[in-house]
Amino acid sequence: MHIDEMIPTLLSADATAARFACQASDDWAQGRTLFGGVQAMLAVRAMRQWLPTLPPLWSLHSTFVAPIAPGHMLIEVSLLRQGKTAVQLSARLLDGEQTAAIFVAAFGQARDSAVQLSPPARPVGVAAEPAGELPYMPGITPAFTQHYGYRWLAGALPFSGGKAPFNRIRLRQRDAGVLDEAHIVAMADAIPPVALSLLPGPTPASTLSWSLEFVRHQPPLDAEDWWHMDATLLAARDGYCNQDAHLYGPDGELVVLSRQVVTVFG
C-alpha cells in the first residue's frame, strides 16, 4: 500500500470529538505491530481531516500502549483546547475498543517574536556519499522498510555488535509523490534505534514513547529526495534506552527533533 493511500475516513463528529476508520496493509508492519511512524502519521492526518484549518504542527507526543497489527483500525480525535494561535488535540488509535496508542499534538500559528535562532545546517551529500543504498530483505528487515531507502554513513548496522553509540544515516521515501507534514512525521521514526546497532544478534525491542518537535516548516517537497538523520544513544539501563535524533531536510537545514524511550528485551 502506497503511503498516500492511507487516508482516515470520518465516521462521526461533533464539536469536540471525531471518530475515523482507517486501513493499513501488511507491508507497513514492524514485527507484530504497525510501524509506529505510520500510526503517528494516521493520527495527524485524522486531526487535519477533522479540522482542515489547523495551523502547522509543532509537537507530537506518542505513547505506544499495545501492539496493533496492520489491517482495520479506528482513531478517536478529541479537541483539548483551541486558543488564539495554538490548538491542542489528542488521538487514540483503537484495536477494536482497546487503546493501542495515544497521541497529543500541538499546532500553532506564526507570531511575532524578538527571539530568533537558526540551528546549524548539516552538510548534505559530502563525506561518505558513495555509501550504497541498503536493499530491502524480506523476512530479515522490517516490512515497512521497503518504503524507505537508507545509506549508512557512520555507526553500525542493527545487530552487528557495533561500539559507537550513534548512527548517521541518509534516508528517503521510496513512494513517489510529494512529502508533506504527515510524511515527515512517519520518516522521523523510520530509522532503527541506535541500541540495536550495539547488539551482536537479533533481539526484540519496541518504542515505549516518542516525542517529536518541528523546528521549521516548508512547502511539500519531492518525496524521493534524500534526507539526513543523526541519532545518538544517550543512556541505557535496566532494559530502557534513551535516544535523541535530528532530522535534516534535503537542503541540510534542521527540520525535526526526536526523542525516544526504547525497551530492549535482551
LUMSE-567136 format. One record per residue (C-alpha): residue number from 1; x, y, z. Coordinates in Angstrom, 1 decimal. Last residue first. Example, Ala and Ser with C-alpha at 12.3 -4.5 7.8 and 13.67 -1.06 7.14 Angstrom:
2
SITE    i       x       y       z
SITE    2    13.7    -1.1     7.1
SITE    1    12.3    -4.5     7.8
END
This chain:
266
SITE    i       x       y       z
SITE  266    17.7    -8.8    25.9
SITE  265    14.2    -7.4    25.7
SITE  264    15.2    -3.8    24.6
SITE  263    12.7    -1.1    25.5
SITE  262    13.1     2.2    23.6
SITE  261    12.4     5.7    25.1
SITE  260    12.5     8.2    22.2
SITE  259    13.5    11.8    21.5
SITE  258    13.1    13.5    18.1
SITE  257    13.9    17.0    16.8
SITE  256    12.7    17.8    13.3
SITE  255    13.5    20.2    10.4
SITE  254    17.2    21.0    10.6
SITE  253    18.5    22.6     7.3
SITE  252    20.8    20.5     5.0
SITE  251    18.9    21.4     1.9
SITE  250    17.4    17.9     1.6
SITE  249    16.0    18.2     5.0
SITE  248    17.7    17.4     8.3
SITE  247    16.3    15.1    11.0
SITE  246    17.9    15.3    14.5
SITE  245    17.8    12.3    16.9
SITE  244    18.0    11.6    20.7
SITE  243    17.7     8.1    22.1
SITE  242    17.1     6.9    25.7
SITE  241    17.3     3.1    26.2
SITE  240    15.3     1.0    28.7
SITE  239    16.3    -2.6    29.5
SITE  238    17.5    -1.8    33.0
SITE  237    19.9     1.0    31.8
SITE  236    20.8     2.7    28.6
SITE  235    21.7     6.4    28.1
SITE  234    22.1     9.0    25.4
SITE  233    22.1     6.8    22.3
SITE  232    22.6     9.3    19.4
SITE  231    20.8     9.6    16.1
SITE  230    21.8    11.9    13.2
SITE  229    19.3    11.8    10.3
SITE  228    19.8    13.0     6.7
SITE  227    17.2    13.5     4.0
SITE  226    17.4    12.3     0.3
SITE  225    14.8    13.5    -2.1
SITE  224    12.2    10.8    -3.2
SITE  223     9.2    12.6    -1.7
SITE  222     9.8    15.8    -3.8
SITE  221     9.0    18.5    -1.3
SITE  220     5.7    20.0     0.2
SITE  219     6.1    23.6     1.2
SITE  218     8.3    24.3     4.3
SITE  217     8.0    24.2     8.1
SITE  216    10.7    24.8    10.8
SITE  215    11.7    23.5    14.2
SITE  214     9.2    20.6    14.3
SITE  213     9.2    18.6    17.6
SITE  212     8.7    14.9    18.0
SITE  211     8.4    12.9    21.3
SITE  210     8.3     9.1    21.3
SITE  209     7.3     6.7    24.0
SITE  208     7.7     2.9    24.6
SITE  207     9.4     2.1    21.3
SITE  206    10.0    -1.7    20.9
SITE  205    12.8    -4.2    21.0
SITE  204    13.3    -7.9    20.3
SITE  203    16.9    -9.1    19.9
SITE  202    18.6   -10.2    16.7
SITE  201    22.4   -10.6    17.2
SITE  200    25.5    -8.9    18.5
SITE  199    23.7    -5.9    19.9
SITE  198    25.3    -2.4    19.7
SITE  197    23.4    -1.5    16.5
SITE  196    20.1    -2.3    18.1
SITE  195    20.7     0.4    20.7
SITE  194    20.8     3.0    17.9
SITE  193    17.0     2.5    17.4
SITE  192    16.2     1.7    13.8
SITE  191    15.5     4.5    11.3
SITE  190    11.9     5.3    10.1
SITE  189    10.6     7.3    13.0
SITE  188    11.3    10.8    11.6
SITE  187    10.0     9.4     8.2
SITE  186     6.5     9.0     9.6
SITE  185     6.3    12.6    10.9
SITE  184     7.8    13.8     7.6
SITE  183     5.0    12.1     5.7
SITE  182     2.4    13.9     7.8
SITE  181     4.0    17.3     7.2
SITE  180     4.2    16.9     3.4
SITE  179     6.4    14.9     1.1
SITE  178     5.3    14.9    -2.5
SITE  177     4.9    11.9    -4.8
SITE  176     6.8     8.7    -5.3
SITE  175     7.0     6.0    -2.6
SITE  174    10.7     5.4    -1.9
SITE  173    10.9     7.8     1.0
SITE  172    14.5     8.9     1.6
SITE  171    17.2     8.2     4.1
SITE  170    20.8     9.2     4.8
SITE  169    22.0     7.8     8.1
SITE  168    24.5     8.9    10.8
SITE  167    24.3     6.4    13.7
SITE  166    25.4     6.9    17.3
SITE  165    26.6     5.0    20.4
SITE  164    29.7     3.6    18.6
SITE  163    30.7     0.1    19.6
SITE  162    28.9    -2.1    16.9
SITE  161    27.8    -5.6    17.6
SITE  160    26.1    -6.1    14.2
SITE  159    22.5    -6.4    15.4
SITE  158    21.4    -3.2    13.5
SITE  157    24.0    -1.7    11.2
SITE  156    26.9     0.2    12.7
SITE  155    27.8     3.9    13.1
SITE  154    28.6     6.3    10.3
SITE  153    27.3     6.9     6.7
SITE  152    24.6     4.2     6.4
SITE  151    22.5     4.8     3.3
SITE  150    18.8     4.0     3.6
SITE  149    15.9     4.0     1.2
SITE  148    12.3     3.8     2.6
SITE  147     9.1     2.0     1.6
SITE  146    10.7    -1.5     1.8
SITE  145    11.5    -0.5     5.4
SITE  144     7.8    -1.2     6.4
SITE  143     8.4    -5.0     6.2
SITE  142    11.0    -5.0     8.9
SITE  141    14.4    -6.3     7.7
SITE  140    15.1   -10.0     7.6
SITE  139    11.9   -11.7     6.3
SITE  138    12.1    -9.8     3.1
SITE  137    15.4    -8.1     2.5
SITE  136    15.1    -4.5     1.4
SITE  135    18.4    -3.4    -0.1
SITE  134    20.7    -0.8     1.6
SITE  133    21.6     2.1    -0.6
SITE  132    25.3     2.2    -1.3
SITE  131    27.7     4.6     0.5
SITE  130    29.3     6.8    -2.2
SITE  129    28.3     9.9    -0.2
SITE  128    30.7     9.1     2.6
SITE  127    31.6    12.7     3.1
SITE  126    29.6    15.3     1.1
SITE  125    26.0    15.0     0.0
SITE  124    24.3    17.0     2.7
SITE  123    26.1    19.4     5.1
SITE  122    24.0    19.7     8.3
SITE  121    22.8    23.3     9.0
SITE  120    23.4    25.0    12.3
SITE  119    20.2    25.9    14.3
SITE  118    18.5    29.2    13.4
SITE  117    17.8    31.5    16.4
SITE  116    15.3    34.3    16.6
SITE  115    13.8    35.7    19.8
SITE  114    12.2    39.1    19.3
SITE  113     8.9    37.4    18.4
SITE  112     6.0    38.0    16.0
SITE  111     3.6    35.0    15.7
SITE  110     3.3    32.0    13.4
SITE  109     0.2    29.9    14.0
SITE  108     0.4    26.9    16.3
SITE  107    -0.5    23.2    16.3
SITE  106     0.2    21.0    19.4
SITE  105    -0.4    17.2    19.2
SITE  104    -1.1    14.6    21.8
SITE  103    -1.0    10.9    20.6
SITE  102    -2.1     7.7    22.4
SITE  101    -1.5     4.2    21.1
SITE  100    -3.1     0.7    21.1
SITE   99    -6.3     1.6    23.1
SITE   98    -8.6    -1.4    23.1
SITE   97   -12.1    -0.9    21.7
SITE   96   -11.5    -2.8    18.5
SITE   95    -7.8    -2.0    18.0
SITE   94    -8.0     1.7    18.7
SITE   93    -5.6     4.6    18.0
SITE   92    -6.3     7.4    20.4
SITE   91    -5.9    11.0    19.4
SITE   90    -5.4    14.2    21.3
SITE   89    -5.6    17.8    20.2
SITE   88    -4.0    21.1    21.0
SITE   87    -4.6    24.3    19.1
SITE   86    -2.4    27.4    19.3
SITE   85    -2.9    31.0    18.0
SITE   84    -6.0    32.4    19.5
SITE   83    -6.7    29.4    21.7
SITE   82    -8.3    26.0    21.0
SITE   81    -8.0    23.4    23.7
SITE   80    -8.2    19.6    24.1
SITE   79   -10.1    18.7    20.9
SITE   78   -10.5    15.0    20.8
SITE   77    -9.7    12.5    18.0
SITE   76   -10.7     8.8    18.0
SITE   75    -8.9     6.6    15.5
SITE   74   -10.2     3.2    14.5
SITE   73    -8.4     0.2    13.0
SITE   72    -8.6    -2.2    10.0
SITE   71    -5.5    -4.0     8.9
SITE   70    -1.9    -3.9    10.1
SITE   69    -1.5    -5.4    13.6
SITE   68    -1.7    -3.3    16.7
SITE   67     0.8    -3.8    19.5
SITE   66     0.0    -2.2    22.9
SITE   65     0.4     1.2    24.6
SITE   64     2.6     3.1    22.2
SITE   63     2.8     6.6    23.7
SITE   62     3.3     9.5    21.2
SITE   61     3.9    13.2    21.8
SITE   60     3.7    15.4    18.8
SITE   59     5.0    19.0    18.7
SITE   58     4.9    22.0    16.3
SITE   57     2.3    21.1    13.7
SITE   56     1.4    24.0    11.4
SITE   55    -2.0    25.7    11.7
SITE   54    -5.3    23.7    11.7
SITE   53    -7.7    24.9     9.1
SITE   52    -8.7    21.4     8.0
SITE   51   -10.1    20.4    11.4
SITE   50   -11.5    16.9    11.0
SITE   49    -9.1    16.0     8.2
SITE   48    -6.2    17.6     9.9
SITE   47    -6.7    15.6    13.1
SITE   46    -7.2    12.4    11.1
SITE   45    -4.0    13.1     9.2
SITE   44    -2.1    13.6    12.4
SITE   43    -3.3    10.3    13.9
SITE   42    -2.5     8.5    10.6
SITE   41     1.0     9.8    10.6
SITE   40     1.5     8.8    14.3
SITE   39     0.5     5.2    13.5
SITE   38     2.6     5.4    10.3
SITE   37     5.7     6.3    12.4
SITE   36     4.9     3.5    14.8
SITE   35     5.1     0.8    12.1
SITE   34     2.1    -1.5    12.6
SITE   33     2.7    -4.3    15.1
SITE   32     3.9    -7.9    15.1
SITE   31     7.4    -7.1    13.6
SITE   30     7.1    -3.6    12.1
SITE   29     4.3    -3.9     9.6
SITE   28     3.7    -1.4     6.8
SITE   27     3.8    -4.1     4.0
SITE   26     0.9    -5.8     5.8
SITE   25    -1.6    -3.2     4.7
SITE   24    -3.0    -0.3     6.6
SITE   23    -6.7     0.7     6.9
SITE   22    -8.5     3.6     8.6
SITE   21   -11.8     4.4    10.3
SITE   20   -12.3     7.7    12.0
SITE   19   -14.1     9.0    15.1
SITE   18   -14.5    12.7    16.0
SITE   17   -14.5    14.8    19.1
SITE   16   -15.3    18.3    20.5
SITE   15   -17.9    20.0    18.3
SITE   14   -19.4    16.7    17.0
SITE   13   -18.0    14.0    14.7
SITE   12   -18.8    10.6    13.2
SITE   11   -17.3     8.1    10.7
SITE   10   -14.6    10.2     9.0
SITE    9   -12.4     8.0     6.8
SITE    8    -8.7     8.1     7.5
SITE    7    -6.4     8.2     4.4
SITE    6    -3.8     5.5     3.9
SITE    5    -3.4     5.6     0.1
SITE    4    -0.7     8.2     0.3
SITE    3     1.7     5.7     1.9
SITE    2     1.4     3.4    -1.1
SITE    1     0.0     0.0     0.0
END
